[in-house]
Amino acid sequence: MMTPQTGISGQSRAGLTPSLDRIDELGIVGAGGGGFPTAVKFKTQASLLIANAAECEPLLHKDKELLHHYAEPFLRGMTMAMELVGAREGVVGIKEKYLDIIAAIEAQAPAGIRVASLPDCYPAGDEFILVHMVTGRVIPPGGLPKDVDCAVANVETLMNIGLDRPVTHKYLTVAGAVAHPVTLRVPIGITIGEVIDAAGGPTVPDFGVLLGGVMMAKPAADLNVPVTKTTGGIVVLPAEHALIRRHNAPWMHIAKIGRSACDQCRFCTEFCPRYLLGHPIEPHAAMRSLGFSQPGDLTVATLYCCECNLCTMFACPEDLDPKNVCVQGKPIARERGLTWKGTPESIQPHPMAEYRRVPMRRLIAKLGLGEFVNEGPLTEHEFAPRKVTLPLKQHAGAPAVAVVKCGDSVRVGDLIAAPEAGKLGARIHASIDGRVSVGADAIVIEA
C-alpha cells in the first residue's frame, strides 16, 4: 500500500498562479464521470466551491484514497479553483464515516476551506443532492450549481489542477469479483483487461464488467475497452449476477414487462432523489405512459431524471426499469418542448426527503454485493502496456482533433489532440512513449 504523499514531491510547483488557460492546456476535465472541460466550468463566478468527495457508488474508493494520500495537491488545486471562480469559501463534502480523512483534511486545510460531513447514503454524490446537503439550496430543474451561487468539482479534478501536469493517467478502483480490490493509477488508453489483471484477475471463470459504479454503469463490450479520463471504476461480477443481466437488458424486454407488470405503486417516485428535492420528475408517470399512450409519448416527468437508477435498482418491488423508461422519453420530451415552466421560488423539497435517504449498507445488500470486499486501497503498480488507445472523444463536447500524424514519435505528456477552434472540448496527451497511428475515432500509441 502506498504511504501518504507518495509520488508528489517534485512533481508540482508550489505557489502556482491560477489560470484557466493553464487548466485548458493540461487537458483537465471532470474526473468524476461527467468529463466537462474544467477550464470552461471555472469561467463561472460563485461564492462557494464544493469539492465532491461523496463517492456514493457501492464498492468504489478512488476519491477517498486520493484525499488520504494526496491531500496536499488536492488542497492546492482547490485553493486555485476558489480563486478562479471568486469563491470566498470552499467545502469538502465527504462521508461522515471517514473520520481519519476528515481529521487530516481539517488539520491541513488553509483558511476558508472546511469539511462538510455527509450521511453514508446514495446518491450523496449527485451534484444537486450534494449542493442541497451542504447549503440547503435547491438547484432548479435543468439548472446548474451556478444558479445557486455554487461551483462543484471532483476530488481528482482538483488534484490534477494542483499537480500542474498534463492529464496522462487516471485513478480508478477495481472491485467486485477480483482477487485484490484496489485503487490504481493507470495510463489513459490502457485496456480494462490489463487493469483487471493488475488487481489479481477475476475470481470467477465467467464474468461481466461494469464501467463506473454499479448503479450508473455502462457494460463493457469486451476486455479491450480503453480507460478514459472519466473511468472511475471497473467492477467485475459473475456473468449470472443480477446487475450484469439488468444492465444488458434490451429495451423491448424492458418496455414489454413494464407495460404488463407495473401496478403504479409510486415507490419509484417516492424514493426518487430529484422528486424529493421538489423537481417535476415522476418515474411512475413514465411507467404509466408505456401502457396508456403511444410508444414514447412521455411527459415532462421524464426530462429531469438524473439517471441515478435508484428507482430501478432499489425502489421498484416488481424489478421493473423506470430509469430506462425515463431515459427513452427524454429526447421526445425535449422535442415537444415539455420543459419545466416554474420559478425557483416554487421549488419545495419534500418534507420526508431526509428520511428517505437510502443507506449504503442497505443498498449493497439489495444489489447482492455483500459477498465482495468493500475496500480499495491505493496501491502502486507499474504498468508497461505495449500500446494504448486514446479515444478522441473522452470528454463532454466535440471530439478532439489529432495534432500528430501516423509515424510520429511522442513522449508521455506530449500533446496529441486538441479541440477544433470554437468547439467545446479538451486536449489529449500521450500516456506512454511510443509511435503514433491516427484513426477516425482514436489515436493509438505503440510503445
Secondary structure as UniProt FT lines:
FT   TURN            4..10
FT   TURN            14..15
FT   HELIX           20..26
FT   TURN            31..34
FT   HELIX           38..41
FT   TURN            42..43
FT   STRAND          48..53
FT   TURN            58..59
FT   HELIX           62..69
FT   HELIX           71..85
FT   STRAND          89..95
FT   TURN            96..97
FT   HELIX           99..108
FT   TURN            111..112
FT   STRAND          113..118
FT   STRAND          121..122
FT   TURN            123..125
FT   HELIX           127..135
FT   TURN            141..142
FT   HELIX           145..148
FT   STRAND          150..154
FT   HELIX           155..163
FT   STRAND          169..176
FT   STRAND          182..187
FT   TURN            188..189
FT   HELIX           192..198
FT   TURN            199..200
FT   STRAND          207..211
FT   STRAND          218..219
FT   TURN            223..224
FT   TURN            229..230
FT   STRAND          233..238
FT   TURN            239..240
FT   HELIX           242..247
FT   HELIX           251..261
FT   HELIX           267..270
FT   HELIX           273..276
FT   TURN            277..278
FT   HELIX           283..292
FT   TURN            295..296
FT   HELIX           300..302
FT   TURN            303..304
FT   HELIX           311..315
FT   TURN            317..318
FT   HELIX           322..335
FT   TURN            336..337
FT   HELIX           344..346
FT   TURN            351..352
FT   HELIX           353..356
FT   STRAND          358..359
FT   HELIX           360..366
FT   TURN            367..368
FT   TURN            370..371
FT   STRAND          387..391
FT   STRAND          401..402
FT   TURN            406..407
FT   STRAND          409..410
FT   TURN            412..413
FT   STRAND          415..418
FT   TURN            421..422
FT   STRAND          428..429
FT   STRAND          434..438
FT   STRAND          442..446
//
